[in-house]
Amino acid sequence: MAAVRKVLVVGGGIGGMSTAIQLRKAGIEVDLVEQDKDWQVYGAGITISGPTLRAFKTIGVVDQIVQLGFCADGCSIALANGQVIGEIPTPRIAGPEIPGGGGIMRPVLARILSQATLDAGVSVRLGQTFVSIEQAADKVHVTFTDGSLGEYDLVVGADGLHSKVRTTVFPDAPKPKFTGQGAWRAVVPRPAEVIKPIMFMGHHTKAGVNPVSQDEMYLFFLDKRAENTFIKPEAWAGLLAEELAEFSGLVADIRDGISAQSRIVYRPLESVLMLSPWHSGRVVLMGDAVHATTPHLASGAGIAVEDAIVLAEELTRDDSGLEAALTRYQDRRRERSRLVVENSLRLGEIEQEGGSQEEHQQLMRSTMALLLQPI
């Protein structure tokens, strides 16, 4: 086992909480700092793929996700008019009793993980982040925003797309780039006939629905946008309805019922990918801090949870030392993360170009098949 007894995790999102949980299972003392004093996430749904369910099973929270979300097998591909043109199978790789995919409200998932984090014995400090990180040969000295000091064997940067840890420790690292699309999400009632995800392919856009509970589902829509422009929240409902004009059938029914009460969320899609290095001395990155992707493969959260699992495994594998453990972690995760980021970006390009739906489907199928492989 690498000589790691105390770790600081910066960031209390899905990846950060999963990292903290797995490290505590190994008997490592963990402090987690999260700058949001309320530890909240925005209220849209999230799609959870089979590989992600498998990862959450390792973390120990899959039963709660199945109970409080909505899990099912398969995903349908349809045209903008609702005509189904293909199916993507979702094997039950998390276990024969767990469906191949699912959806859940993000705040519900956050509550599940935050409770698991506290139950694991993680010391959580909210409304806090770091001011400085100074490395010595055998320790990392951290100054926090409340003026307190901490000494750690390892610091994990799990602070997302605009990671402060990344910019502090890797000043020459790639910066997030706008992808030419924005993601819209809205929470709407679930019709009884919607029992699995459905994606609707428009000319230059894509919409879809995914159940997140017995009563609700979420609509997602990816637009085409030349620039990363700010959109006022009060304009979201009207603009989303306009964007969905080309769709008919189920999506049109949803469009006609959209209002300011539909819990709409919009965010521009940005991406970043660091191929190497993922660590410098005793500071390492994980999740969106090192491989932020777009939602086209529903795998961004999943590969962050996988990072957490692999990082904990490598830190506790043998006594070859911290440098060797962090190098093994990067080597195990780099290609899988690159696959998700780059293939997600290609799917977005096909949608924006009005490209081949056959290529789009084939790329989704082949990538998902690869993600079924062990991590």
C-alpha positions, 0 to 999 in steps of 0.5 A: 500500500502506498504511504497514504494515510490522509487525503484531501478531496477538493470538490463535493460532486459525484466524483469527489464523493465517490473518491472519498467513500472508496478511500474511507473503505480502505481505512484512509482518513479523508477531508472533503471541502466543497465551496457550495455551503448548501452542497446542492446541485441543479434540479434536472435529471441524469441518465445512468448507463449500465457501466455507471450502474456497475460503478455505483454498485461498487461504491455501494449505492446502486440499490438506492438508485434503483429504488428512487430512480427509474431503471429499464433495459434498452434505448430507442432511437427515433426520427423527429416525428417519433418513428422508431428507427433503431434500438440500442441494447443495454446489457445487465452488467451490474448484475442480473437483478439490475436493469441495463440503464436508468435515470434519476433526479440529480438532487436525489442522486446527490442526497444518496451520495452525500449520505453515503459520504457522511456514513463512511466517516468523511470529514466534510467542510462546506463553504470552503476551498483552498487558497494555496497548495504547497508541496514538500517531499513527503506532504502537501501543505494546504491553506483554506479560505477560512485561514486554517491549515492542513497537511496531507499525503495526497490532494485529489482535485475533483472540482470539475470542468473549471477546476481550480486545482488543475489551473493551480498545479497544471497552469499549462493544461488545456482550457475548456472549449465550447463545443457548439451545442447547448444542453436543455433539460426539463422535468415533465410528467411521465406517460405510462407508455414511456418505460425507457429512454428514447432519443429523437434525431432532428436535422441539426439537433437531438431531443430525448426523454428518460424516466427518472421516477414512477411519475416523472421523466426529463426531457433533454435537448441539444441545440446548435449554437454558434457562440457560447452566449448567455441566456437569461433564465426567464427566457428559457421556457419560451426559447426551449419551446421554439427550439423544439419546433421541428419535433412532432408526436411525444416531444411536441406534446411535451413542448406544448406543456412547457412552462416556467414550472417545468424546472428547466435548466440550460448550460452550454456544453464545454469539454476538456481532455488532459491526456497526461500527466494527471498528477504532479507530485502528491496532487492528482486530478480526476473526473471532469477536472481532467476529462470533462465530456458532453452528455452524448454517451451518458457517461460523464458521471460514470467515468468519474465514479470509475476514476474514484474506484481505480484511484482507491484500488491503485493507492492500496494495491501494493507498497510500490510507492505513491508515484507508481500508484498514481501512474498506474491510475492514469494509465488505466483510466486514460484510454477509456476517458479519451474514448468517451470524450472524443466519441461524444464530441464526434456525436455532437459534430454529426448532429450539428452537421446534419450528418449520417444517422447510421454513423451516429447510431453505429458510433453509439453502439460501438462505444457503449459496447467498449464501455461494457468492458471491465475498468 
